[in-house]
Amino acid sequence: MEYKIINGAVTYQQNTVLEEINFEINDKDKIAIVGRNGCGKTTLLKSLINNELLETGLANEDLKIIKIGNPTIGYQQQNTFSNLNITLIDEILKNYKQLINMEKKIKYLEEQLKTDDAIKFIDEYTTMLEKYKLNGGYEYKKEYELALLKFGFSNEDKYKKLEEFSGGQRTKLAFLKLLLSKPDILLLDEPTNHLDITTVEWLEDYLKNYPKAVVIVSHDRMFLDNIVNKVYEIEYGMLTKYKGNYSSFEKQKKANYEKQLKDYEYQQKEIKRLKSIADRFRYKPSKASMAMSKLRKIEQMDIIDKPQKFDSKTFKTELKIEKSSDIVLSVKDLEFGFDGNCLGKTNFELHKGQKLAIIGANGKGKSTLLKTIMELIPKISGSFKYGYNVKKEYFDQQLEFINEENTVYEEYEQSFPDCNTLQIRKILGTFQFTNDDIYKQIKQLSGGEKVRLRLCKIFKHNPNLLILDEPTNHLDIIGKESLENILTLYEGAILFVSHDRYFVNKIADSLLIFEDDNIKFFNGNYKDYMDYKNNEIKTEVKVKTNVKTKGDVTRNIKTINRKLEKEIENLEKSISIVNNKMLQEEFYSDYKKMNELQKELENLNASLEEKYLEWEEINS
C-alpha cells in the first residue's frame, strides 16, 4: 500500500493554509502531524480523505496524487449512529458482518455433515474454516471484549441501548468502532482527548501493534514518542518530514536549524570577503580580472536563505509569592462525592514547594476532590485545613467566565481595576494577546486562548498554592512547554489533576493515585511510579470467597493472568490442530472421524469462551 501527495496546497477562505504538501504514507507507517494550534493539521487530514480540497503547490510541477493498493481510509467522526435503539454489542458486531456470516455458513455446513450427503460438503466446509481462521474468526470476540473493557464499558453495558449512553460515551464508542474496523490508513485527530491514562496506555499498545498505517494529530508528546516512526511538522505554511519519534524530531529540528544558520553565516562572511577583494582591486587595471573573478564566484554561489527561527511564541510570567507555613494543606479522612454518594476517602498533606499530581481513571472523583477542597461542593465527612498565610488559586477545566461578551481587555480590566491601560497591555502581551487580540470577545476565543487568559488572571494574584484541573487541555505543545517552564520555576505548592503523562512527569514530585476503590500516595514522578509498577512482584487481588472460607483469599494478579493467558494460548493451539486435521483427507473422507473432530472443536471453543470471560472478570 502506498499513498502520496506531491506538490499539493490547501486554501481556506481564499487564504493559503499549506503552501507545499509533499506527504507519503506507506504500509505500517506510524506518522505524527505536529504544529501550532490553527496551523492546518486537521485540514491536512481532511485533504487526505477528500482530495478535492487540494490545489497545485508552489513547485514547478503539477499536483500528483498516487494511490497504490486502493487503500481504505478511516477517520474519526462524531458520534453519528443511524439507530440509537439498538444495543451496544449489536452496534459493535456491525464491524464483523463478514465473520458472522461465515459462522452461519459454517454452522449450516456442520449440520449437513451429519446427513447422508456429508461427503458433498467436506471441501466447502474445510475451505470455509480456513477462510474464517485467516480473517481472525477465532480472535475477534476477544479483541472487541478487551477493547470495550479498556474503554470503560462493562459487561452489562453491552446490552444497553445506545440512547442510554451519554454523548461522551457515544463518542468513545464511535472511536472504538473505528479502531476495530481496521482500515488500511487510520486517521486520528487528538485521539487521547478526554481519555484517562489507563486507556491511553492501552491505545498506545493497540496502535503500536496495528498491522496497517496510522496518521496521528496530537499534542500528547509521550503518546507520540511511544508510537510514531515519522513526523511531519507544519510551520509557516510549510510541511517538513523527519524520521523517528517526537523526541527525535525535536533534536533533528534543532540540529538542522543550527547547521543551516552556521552555513548561512559562513556564506555571508565569504560573500563579504569576496566583495571586499573585488571593491579593493576593481579600479586597478592590473587587478581588474581578479576583481571580476571574485564577483563571478559570488554569482555562481547557491545562495543559502537565512533560516526562519522556530515558531516559539510563548507565554511567560514571573511570580512573587508570599511565605506560608510548611504544611500548606492538610486532608484527614476526607470523604467526597455528590448528593451523599461517596466517590472516595483520602488522607494526605501538601507541603510548601511540593508538586502533587492526582492521576487515575475517569469518573473516579479526581475533579470532585479538587472542587471539595475549594469548597465549591460540600464534603461528606472528614476535614481539610489550609496552613498559615496560604493564598490559593483554582484553575477549572470548564473555563467558565462571568461574561463571555467581554473582550479580553475588558475581562482583565474588570478583574484588576487598579491596573492602567499600559500595564494591562503589557501583562496580556506576555500571554500572547497582542494588537487586536485584546479586543476579541471571550466567546470568540479558541480553547487554547481561553486557557492562556485564565492562567494570566490566576498568576496576577501571585498565589502560593495552585490547584489546577487539567490545565494543559487545549494547549498546543509549545503552550504546554510554556506552562511547564513556569511551573518548574514556581516556588509555591501545586495540587493538580492531569492525564498528560509527559506533563505529570515533568512537574510532579509526588502522586495521588485513584486506583479501583483505593487512593494511594506515591513519592516520586510518573516515570518512578511506572518503574515501580513494572518491577512490583507482589500485586495482590482480593478474591471473593464463600462463607465457609476464613478471611479473604489473596492472589497475585499477574500470576493469575499468566496462568489464564497460557490456558487460552493452549486452547487456541488445540483449536488450530483440530482445524488442520479437518483439512487432511484421512479425516474429511471419514464421516465418523469428522464428526468426532467437530464435537471436539465445539468443546474447545466453549472452553475458550469461558476462559475469555474469566480473564475479563479478573481484569475489570
Residue pairs with C-beta under 8 A, 6 or more apart in sequence:
1 25
1 26
1 27
1 68
1 69
1 71
1 184
1 185
1 212
1 213
2 24
2 25
2 26
2 27
2 66
2 67
2 68
2 69
3 24
3 25
3 48
3 66
3 67
3 68
3 71
3 185
3 213
4 23
4 24
4 25
4 64
4 65
4 66
4 67
5 21
5 22
5 23
5 24
5 47
5 48
5 54
5 63
5 64
5 65
6 22
6 61
6 63
6 64
6 65
6 66
7 20
7 21
7 22
7 56
7 57
7 58
7 59
7 61
7 62
7 63
7 64
8 18
8 20
8 21
8 22
8 23
8 47
8 54
8 55
8 56
8 57
8 63
8 65
9 16
9 18
9 19
9 20
9 21
9 54
9 55
9 56
9 57
9 58
9 63
10 16
10 17
10 18
10 21
10 40
10 43
10 44
10 47
10 53
10 54
10 55
11 17
11 55
12 43
16 237
17 40
17 43
17 237
18 40
18 43
18 44
18 234
18 237
18 238
18 239
19 57
19 58
19 237
19 238
20 57
20 58
20 59
20 238
20 239
21 44
21 47
21 54
21 57
21 239
22 239
22 241
23 44
23 48
23 232
23 239
24 241
25 31
25 48
25 71
25 185
25 213
25 215
26 213
27 69
27 184
27 212
27 213
28 211
28 212
28 213
29 213
29 214
29 215
29 229
29 230
30 207
30 208
30 210
30 213
30 214
30 216
30 227
30 228
30 229
30 230
31 213
31 214
31 215
31 216
31 228
31 229
31 230
31 231
31 232
32 215
32 216
32 217
32 218
32 224
32 227
32 228
32 230
32 231
32 232
32 245
32 246
32 249
33 41
33 44
33 45
33 215
33 216
33 217
33 231
33 232
33 233
33 234
34 41
34 217
34 218
34 219
34 224
34 231
34 232
34 233
34 234
34 246
34 249
34 477
35 41
35 233
35 234
35 235
35 476
36 234
36 235
36 311
36 476
36 478
37 446
37 448
37 476
37 479
38 446
39 234
39 235
40 234
40 237
41 189
41 217
41 234
42 189
42 217
43 53
44 234
44 239
45 75
45 187
45 189
45 215
45 217
46 53
47 53
47 54
48 73
48 185
48 187
48 215
49 73
49 75
49 187
51 65
54 63
54 65
55 63
56 62
56 63
57 63
69 184
71 183
71 184
71 185
71 213
72 183
72 184
72 185
73 183
73 184
73 185
73 187
74 178
74 181
74 182
74 183
74 185
74 186
74 187
75 178
75 187
75 189
76 174
76 175
76 178
76 187
76 188
76 189
76 191
77 174
77 178
78 171
78 174
79 167
79 170
79 171
79 173
79 174
80 174
81 91
81 162
81 170
81 174
83 162
84 161
84 162
84 163
85 161
85 162
85 163
86 161
86 162
87 158
87 159
87 160
87 161
87 162
88 148
88 153
88 157
88 158
88 159
88 160
88 161
88 162
88 165
88 173
89 158
89 159
91 162
91 173
91 177
92 144
92 148
92 158
92 176
92 177
92 180
93 100
94 177
95 144
95 177
95 180
95 181
96 140
96 144
98 135
99 132
99 135
99 136
99 137
99 140
102 128
102 131
102 132
102 135
102 137
103 132
103 137
105 128
106 125
106 128
106 129
106 132
109 121
109 124
109 125
109 128
110 125
110 598
112 118
112 120
112 121
112 125
113 121
113 122
113 125
113 591
113 594
113 595
113 598
114 595
118 591
118 594
119 589
119 591
122 588
122 589
122 594
123 588
125 582
125 588
126 582
126 583
126 588
129 579
129 582
129 583
130 579
130 583
132 138
133 576
133 579
136 143
138 572
138 575
138 608
141 609
141 612
142 568
142 612
143 180
144 180
145 612
145 616
146 616
147 176
147 179
147 180
147 206
148 157
148 158
148 176
149 616
149 619
149 620
150 198
150 199
150 202
150 203
151 172
151 173
151 176
151 199
152 172
152 199
152 361
152 362
152 363
153 169
153 173
154 620
155 616
155 620
157 165
162 170
162 173
165 173
168 194
171 194
172 194
172 195
175 191
178 186
179 186
179 206
182 210
182 211
182 212
183 212
184 212
184 213
185 212
185 213
185 214
185 215
186 207
186 210
186 212
186 213
186 214
186 215
187 215
188 214
188 215
188 216
188 217
188 218
189 217
190 217
190 218
190 219
191 203
191 216
191 218
192 200
192 203
192 218
192 220
192 223
192 499
193 473
194 362
195 203
195 362
195 499
196 360
196 361
196 362
196 499
197 359
197 360
197 361
197 499
197 501
198 361
199 361
199 362
200 220
200 223
200 499
200 501
204 223
204 226
204 227
207 214
207 216
207 227
208 226
208 227
214 227
216 223
216 224
216 227
216 228
218 224
219 475
219 476
219 477
219 480
220 500
220 501
220 502
221 246
221 247
221 477
221 480
221 502
222 500
222 501
222 502
222 505
223 501
224 231
224 245
224 246
225 245
225 246
225 247
226 245
227 245
228 245
228 246
229 243
229 244
229 245
230 241
230 242
230 243
230 244
231 241
231 242
231 243
231 244
231 245
231 246
231 248
231 249
232 239
232 240
232 241
232 242
233 239
233 240
233 242
233 249
233 253
235 308
235 310
235 311
236 308
236 311
242 248
242 249
242 252
242 253
243 252
244 252
253 310
257 307
257 309
257 310
260 304
260 307
261 306
261 307
263 304
264 304
264 305
264 306
264 307
267 301
267 303
267 304
271 298
271 301
274 294
274 295
274 297
274 298
275 294
275 295
275 298
277 290
277 291
277 294
278 291
278 292
278 294
278 295
279 291
280 291
281 287
281 288
281 290
281 291
282 288
282 291
311 478
312 478
313 432
313 478
314 432
314 478
314 479
314 481
314 482
314 485
315 430
315 431
315 432
315 452
315 455
315 456
315 479
315 482
316 430
316 482
316 485
316 486
317 430
317 431
317 456
317 459
317 486
319 459
319 462
319 486
319 490
319 491
319 492
320 462
321 391
321 462
321 463
321 464
321 490
321 491
321 492
322 389
322 391
322 462
322 464
323 389
323 464
324 352
324 387
324 388
324 389
324 390
324 391
324 464
324 465
324 492
325 352
325 387
325 388
325 389
325 390
326 351
326 352
326 387
327 349
327 350
327 351
327 352
327 387
328 350
328 351
328 352
328 354
328 386
328 387
328 390
328 464
328 465
328 493
329 349
329 350
329 373
329 384
329 385
329 386
329 387
329 390
329 465
329 493
329 495
330 349
330 350
330 384
330 385
330 387
331 346
331 347
331 348
331 349
331 350
331 373
331 382
331 383
331 384
332 347
332 382
332 383
332 384
333 345
333 347
333 381
333 382
333 383
334 345
334 346
334 347
334 369
334 372
334 379
334 381
334 382
334 383
334 384
335 342
335 344
335 345
335 379
335 380
335 381
335 382
336 342
336 343
336 344
336 345
336 346
336 365
336 368
336 369
336 372
336 377
336 379
336 380
337 343
337 344
337 365
337 368
337 380
338 368
338 377
340 380
342 380
343 364
343 365
343 368
343 369
344 364
344 365
344 369
344 514
344 517
344 519
345 382
345 519
346 369
346 512
346 519
348 356
348 512
348 521
350 356
350 465
350 493
350 495
351 493
352 464
352 492
352 493
353 491
353 492
353 493
354 493
354 494
354 509
354 510
355 487
355 493
355 494
355 496
355 507
355 508
355 509
355 510
356 493
356 494
356 495
356 496
356 508
356 509
356 510
356 511
356 512
357 496
357 497
357 498
357 504
357 507
357 508
357 510
357 511
357 512
357 526
358 366
358 369
358 370
358 495
358 496
358 497
358 498
358 511
358 512
358 514
359 366
359 497
359 498
359 499
359 504
359 511
359 512
359 513
359 514
359 526
360 366
360 513
360 514
360 515
361 514
361 515
364 514
365 514
366 497
366 514
367 397
367 469
367 470
367 497
368 377
370 394
370 467
370 469
370 495
370 497
371 377
372 378
372 379
372 384
373 384
373 467
373 495
374 392
374 394
374 467
386 392
386 465
389 464
390 464
390 465
391 461
391 462
391 463
391 464
391 465
392 463
392 464
392 465
392 466
392 467
393 458
393 459
393 461
393 463
393 465
393 466
393 467
394 458
394 467
394 468
394 469
395 454
395 455
395 458
395 466
395 467
395 468
395 469
395 471
396 469
397 469
397 470
397 471
397 473
397 497
399 447
399 450
399 451
399 454
399 474
401 411
401 442
401 450
403 411
403 442
404 441
404 442
404 443
405 441
405 442
405 443
406 414
406 441
406 442
407 438
407 439
407 440
407 441
407 442
408 428
408 433
408 437
408 438
408 439
408 440
408 442
408 445
408 453
409 424
409 428
409 438
409 439
411 442
411 453
411 457
412 419
412 424
412 427
412 428
412 453
412 456
412 457
413 419
413 424
415 457
415 460
416 424
416 457
416 460
419 427
424 438
425 438
427 456
427 460
428 434
428 437
428 438
428 456
430 456
431 452
431 453
431 455
431 456
432 452
433 449
433 452
433 453
433 456
440 449
442 450
442 453
445 453
446 474
447 473
447 474
448 474
448 475
448 476
448 479
450 474
451 471
451 473
451 474
451 475
451 479
452 479
455 471
455 483
458 466
459 486
463 492
464 492
464 493
465 492
465 493
465 494
465 495
466 487
466 490
466 492
466 493
466 494
466 495
466 496
467 494
467 495
467 496
468 494
468 495
468 496
468 497
468 498
469 496
469 497
470 497
470 498
470 499
471 483
471 496
471 498
472 479
472 480
472 483
472 498
472 500
472 503
475 483
480 500
480 502
480 503
483 503
484 503
484 506
484 507
487 494
487 507
488 506
488 507
494 507
496 507
496 508
498 504
501 526
504 511
504 525
504 526
505 525
505 526
505 527
508 525
508 526
509 523
509 524
509 525
510 521
510 522
510 523
510 524
511 521
511 522
511 524
511 525
511 526
511 529
512 519
512 520
512 521
512 522
513 519
513 520
513 521
513 522
513 529
522 528
522 529
522 532
524 532
537 556
538 556
539 556
539 557
539 558
540 554
540 555
540 556
540 557
541 554
541 555
541 556
541 557
541 560
541 618
542 552
542 553
542 554
543 552
543 553
543 554
543 555
545 551
545 552
545 553
557 618
560 618
561 615
561 618
561 619
564 611
564 614
564 615
564 618
565 615
567 611
568 608
568 611
568 612
568 615
571 604
571 607
571 608
571 611
572 608
574 604
575 601
575 604
575 605
575 608
578 597
578 600
578 601
578 604
579 601
581 587
581 597
582 588
582 594
582 597
582 601
586 593
587 593
587 594
587 597
588 594
